[in-house]
Amino acid sequence: MDPIKIIQESCVGCTLCETACPFGAVVMVDSETDDKKKIAEIDLNTCTLCGACVEACKFDAIEMEEKTVVPGVELSAYKDVWVFAEQHEGEIQTITYELLGEGRKLADDLGMDLCAVLIGSGIGEKAQDLIARGADKIYVVDKPELAHFQDEPYSAVLVDLINKIKPNVVLCGATVVGRSLISRVAIKIDAGLTADCTALSIDPETKNLLQTRPAFGGNIMATIEAPNHRPQMSTVRHKVMKEAEIVEGRQGEILIQEVAEELLKSRTKRLNFVPEEESTVNIAEADIIVSGGRGIGKPENFAMIRELAEVIGAGVGASRAAVDADWIPYSHQVGQTGKTVCPKMYIACGISGQIQHLAGMSSSEVIVAINKDPDAPIFQVATYGIVGDVNEVVPRITEEFRNVLGK
Ligand SMILES: Cc1cc2nc3c(=O)[nH]c(=O)nc-3n(C[C@H](O)[C@H](O)[C@H](O)COP(=O)(O)OP(=O)(O)OC[C@H]3O[C@@H](n4cnc5c(N)ncnc54)[C@H](O)[C@@H]3O)c2cc1C
């Protein structure tokens, strides 16, 4: 039986379902029984069973089979909210604290424990930091082979723990490490994965994880559920969620986990780590960011952006247009396909403010926009707007800051 079908007698050819389908899977065709009538037809190869057409139909003319629980997945066996505790050279990365802050709320709503998984070498003492940030239990896998992140052993270890302990929710940073790790894990355990979430919550009725993320180029926010699989897995971008506060003296359990030797094997070998040369502050961590866009005119003009950044101790950001033009490396790109930043002040110079750029910076505390077009969309999100030529305004602001700051 088809998982979704049109009931020919009920369909009036109103096209509401065709309009509602985000995947172009519904088309109008001639009715077989009434040559004056058009009716809807669903292309099952394109349809994702999202149910948008069923909701849109006012005539009960579309029937979709109830989604059933995947055989063999005993949902109630899965407990607790897990956070993958990302570390680099033994230092816990701040994304982990952001995930613990959000994970704590989810665990409380579910009445479950918040747990962190800490994988590395000689990292056991860091477990207490995770407890202070809200975790109830820390699963530690401490082996020399795991000193540095490598896809194969890290994913094998995490899969092993998930299969043994069965968490309900697994959260991971949408970082270079997190993206590489968690997609492998999701595939191996046959779970869904929602990447780049901007909000997470628990459905009060079903207790499913509601995972919200931008979709269709950032034009809509989609909320995604995985009702039939466990664990429910999401990645979250850095700086989207608030870090958990430190509670000194907080108590929790540290559980050292043993894993089979063969899980630690890797077909790749880490030869060296070469940090990217960065003359100014890293934008993911910066309190102030000065960003340049196509409006600065030419690559040489990034010198003026860097100068302002240097005077006020800021990081240098860029729009994708500036990055695509090779004016500045990709690591500076802010936006949907670049970094998400949340500084105290974001100064946008010659950036129009397209939705994909805003997706990466609109939660900044104060936004200053400099643009010669008074109707540029960036002014709609700006706290302070300066209408003018960046090549005149930026050097003047820099000079003023230099005087005020005595630099
Ligand atoms: C799937 C997808 C993902 C994307 N991801 C990102 C992303 O991560 N980050 C991102 O930034 N973009 C992203 N984009 C691209 C985005 O849509 C815009 O094209 C881009 O942000 C435009 O960059 P811009 O504002 O520098 O350039 P423009 O849109 O060309 O704007 C330049 C601005 O500078 C102003 N200007 C020109 N000259 C001067 C001057 N002398 N003085 C002052 N102002 C001046 C103009 O008025 C204009 O507003 C993405 C697009 C897609 C489709």
The ligand as an ORCA input file, in Angstrom:
! r2SCAN-3c Opt
* xyz 0 1
  C      22.806     29.117      0.904
  C      23.457     30.458      1.108
  C      24.293     30.639      2.188
  C      24.892     31.877      2.411
  N      25.689     32.048      3.510
  C      26.188     33.268      3.775
  C      26.970     33.508      4.937
  O      27.283     32.597      5.719
  N      27.405     34.764      5.167
  C      27.138     35.819      4.332
  O      27.566     36.953      4.610
  N      26.415     35.619      3.205
  C      25.953     34.365      2.915
  N      25.267     34.187      1.750
  C      25.255     35.261      0.755
  C      24.236     36.360      1.044
  O      23.004     36.023      0.495
  C      24.707     37.702      0.457
  O      24.950     37.521     -0.923
  C      25.968     38.266      1.083
  O      25.823     38.287      2.488
  C      26.193     39.662      0.555
  O      27.381     40.176      1.058
  P      27.578     41.746      1.210
  O      26.535     42.281      2.124
  O      28.995     41.974      1.543
  O      27.400     42.252     -0.293
  P      26.202     43.018     -0.969
  O      24.901     42.366     -0.753
  O      26.620     43.279     -2.374
  O      26.143     44.394     -0.177
  C      27.118     45.371     -0.229
  C      26.587     46.550      0.566
  O      27.580     47.529      0.655
  C      26.988     48.813      0.463
  N      28.031     49.693     -0.076
  C      28.577     49.679     -1.316
  N      29.556     50.596     -1.378
  C      29.616     51.202     -0.190
  C      30.415     52.232      0.361
  N      31.390     52.806     -0.361
  N      30.191     52.622      1.622
  C      29.212     52.048      2.376
  N      28.426     51.045      1.924
  C      28.634     50.620      0.656
  C      25.841     48.589     -0.471
  O      24.845     49.602     -0.275
  C      25.352     47.201     -0.037
  O      24.341     47.304      0.947
  C      24.667     32.955      1.521
  C      23.826     32.740      0.414
  C      23.240     31.522      0.215
  C      22.329     31.347     -0.960
*
